[in-house]
């Protein structure tokens, strides 16, 4: 019984680390995957590298962005999208 009580603080600390680190990370990853799955044509996005553009085509693993006034097209992996900047209330 004394051996179990000696390890109890370590078990509690490990449990707290799990709750503080892994649970929020799983939540952020789920939100990010939901954002990627909800992408649609004409959404304005910012890539992780800072490229801003409008989605003109969506494939399974990549998207095609149209950037700037010269309408340059860039092919990006979906995982390269950092955030969607299109506001639903603006539509």
Secondary structure, DSSP 8 states (H G I E B T S, - for coil): -HHHHHHHHHHHHHHHHIIIIIHHHHHHHHHHHHHHHT--TT-EEEETTS-EEEEEEE-SSEEEEEETTTTEEEEEEGGGEEEE---GGG-
